[in-house]
Amino acid sequence: MSGYVQELSKSIQFPFGTLAVNILGCVVIGFLAELADLRSAITGETRAFFFVGLLGGFTTFSAFGNETMHLLRDGELLLACGNVVGHVVLGLAGVWLGYSTAYLIWK
């Protein structure tokens, strides 16, 4: 998915692919966390498997850190800051969107 989004963006410098994967992971984890809280349907072990295991493997925090460091190394301070702010702000917005969607569907 990351490569596909990066290709669509036609950006050589900014890592849109990694940002897209991480935001999607945030939406999914928010949705599943709220669903788990509303339904109390999964155990702690199952929750850890999905949240830490599957979604942790899908999202790419290490790639985000590496890409940010490359931007800094290349003197792209504005892009590096945009990458950090984008991941944090859009990631939190994604978790909120996932929570809200699950709540509206199952409440």
Secondary structure, 3 states (H helix, E strand, C coil): CHHHHHHHHCCCCCCHHHHHHHHHHHHHHHHHHHHHHHHCCCCHHHHHHHHHHHHHHHCCHHHHHHHHHHHHHCCCHHHHHHHHHHHHHHHHHHHHHHHHHHHHHHC
